[in-house]
Amino acid sequence: MKIDQATDPTTYRAGLKKIRMRRWFLWVVILGYLPAMLIALDSSDVRTWVTITFSTWLVLLILAVALACLVRCPRCGECFHTHGPTFLPFRRCLHCALHVNADKRAPEDNPPEAKFGKKQRSANDQDKQPKT
């Protein structure tokens, strides 16, 4: 599937906002661990509060990573941060190279190619396939 690079990025505003919100949720959960643990360690019943804090944080982390993994790119429809089984929270779509802030920036003259996009099979590759 060839992506039309000339499309106005402001048409992707709602989808990119959703991606940015999920990224922020992930970072808040990750960065919130240390202050939450410090508060739990300062309590009178340390074992109980550390266990509750860690369990809650772990559930929130799993939820945040799952939400960030499953968010779809508004341009190509593929998972924005996921390529195969790999979660890579880069600022560009791994399939079509749409930037997470494309709706807030000036349109790029020469947008980059996706590094991890699906490769198109050429005629030479098809010739190399074993016959069954």
C-alpha positions as CSV (number, residue, x, y, z in Angstrom):
1,M,0.0,0.0,0.0
2,K,1.5,3.3,-1.1
3,I,0.8,6.2,1.3
4,D,0.0,9.6,-0.2
5,Q,2.5,11.9,1.4
6,A,0.8,15.1,0.1
7,T,-2.2,14.7,2.3
8,D,-2.8,17.6,4.8
9,P,-1.6,16.5,8.2
10,T,-4.4,18.4,10.0
11,T,-6.8,15.7,8.8
12,Y,-5.1,13.4,11.2
13,R,-5.6,15.7,14.2
14,A,-8.0,13.4,16.2
15,G,-5.9,10.3,15.7
16,L,-2.6,12.0,16.6
17,K,-4.2,13.6,19.7
18,K,-5.2,10.1,20.8
19,I,-1.6,8.8,20.3
20,R,-0.1,11.7,22.2
21,M,-2.5,11.2,25.1
22,R,-1.6,7.5,25.4
23,R,2.1,8.4,25.2
24,W,1.7,10.9,28.1
25,F,-0.2,8.4,30.2
26,L,2.6,5.9,29.7
27,W,5.3,8.4,30.8
28,V,3.2,9.6,33.8
29,V,2.9,6.0,34.9
30,I,6.6,5.3,34.5
31,L,7.7,8.5,36.2
32,G,5.1,8.2,39.0
33,Y,6.7,5.0,40.3
34,L,9.5,6.6,42.4
35,P,7.4,9.3,44.2
36,A,4.7,6.7,44.9
37,M,7.3,4.3,46.4
38,L,8.8,7.0,48.5
39,I,5.4,7.8,49.9
40,A,4.8,4.1,50.6
41,L,8.1,3.7,52.3
42,D,7.4,6.6,54.6
43,S,4.1,5.1,55.9
44,S,3.7,3.3,59.2
45,D,2.9,-0.1,57.7
46,V,5.6,-0.3,55.1
47,R,5.1,-3.9,53.8
48,T,1.4,-3.4,53.2
49,W,1.7,-0.1,51.5
50,V,4.7,-1.0,49.3
51,T,2.9,-4.2,48.2
52,I,-0.3,-2.2,47.3
53,T,1.7,0.6,45.6
54,F,3.8,-1.8,43.5
55,S,0.8,-3.9,42.5
56,T,-1.2,-0.9,41.5
57,W,1.7,0.6,39.6
58,L,2.3,-2.7,37.8
59,V,-1.3,-3.0,36.7
60,L,-1.3,0.6,35.5
61,L,2.0,0.0,33.6
62,I,0.6,-3.0,31.8
63,L,-2.5,-1.0,30.9
64,A,-0.5,2.0,29.7
65,V,1.8,-0.2,27.5
66,A,-1.1,-2.1,26.1
67,L,-2.9,1.1,25.2
68,A,0.3,2.6,23.6
69,C,0.9,-0.7,21.7
70,L,-2.6,-0.9,20.2
71,V,-3.1,2.7,19.1
72,R,-3.5,3.0,15.3
73,C,-1.9,5.4,13.0
74,P,-4.5,7.7,11.4
75,R,-2.7,7.7,8.0
76,C,-1.9,4.0,7.4
77,G,-4.1,2.2,9.9
78,E,-1.3,0.1,11.4
79,C,-0.2,0.1,15.0
80,F,1.8,3.3,15.5
81,H,4.4,2.1,18.0
82,T,4.4,-1.6,17.2
83,H,6.1,-3.5,14.4
84,G,5.5,-7.3,14.7
85,P,6.0,-8.2,18.4
86,T,8.3,-5.2,19.1
87,F,7.0,-2.2,21.0
88,L,9.1,0.8,19.9
89,P,7.8,4.2,21.3
90,F,9.4,6.4,18.6
91,R,7.9,9.7,17.6
92,R,7.2,8.5,14.1
93,C,4.9,5.7,12.9
94,L,6.9,2.6,12.3
95,H,5.0,1.9,9.0
96,C,4.5,5.2,7.2
97,A,6.8,7.6,9.2
98,L,4.0,10.0,10.2
99,H,5.3,12.2,13.0
100,V,3.4,12.3,16.2
101,N,3.2,16.1,16.0
102,A,2.5,16.3,12.2
103,D,-0.7,18.3,12.8
104,K,1.2,21.0,14.8
105,R,4.2,21.3,12.5
106,A,4.6,22.7,9.0
107,P,4.3,20.1,6.3
108,E,7.6,18.4,5.5
109,D,9.0,18.9,2.0
110,N,10.8,15.5,2.0
111,P,9.2,13.3,4.6
112,P,11.4,10.4,5.7
113,E,10.8,6.8,4.6
114,A,9.7,4.4,7.3
115,K,12.7,2.3,8.5
116,F,10.6,-0.6,9.7
117,G,7.8,-0.5,7.1
118,K,6.6,-3.5,5.2
119,K,9.0,-4.3,2.3
120,Q,7.5,-4.5,-1.2
121,R,8.5,-7.8,-2.9
122,S,10.3,-7.2,-6.1
123,A,10.3,-9.5,-9.2
124,N,13.8,-10.8,-8.2
125,D,12.6,-11.8,-4.7
126,Q,9.7,-13.7,-6.2
127,D,12.0,-15.6,-8.6
128,K,14.1,-16.7,-5.6
129,Q,11.1,-18.3,-3.9
130,P,11.3,-22.2,-4.0
131,K,8.7,-23.8,-6.2
132,T,6.2,-26.1,-4.5
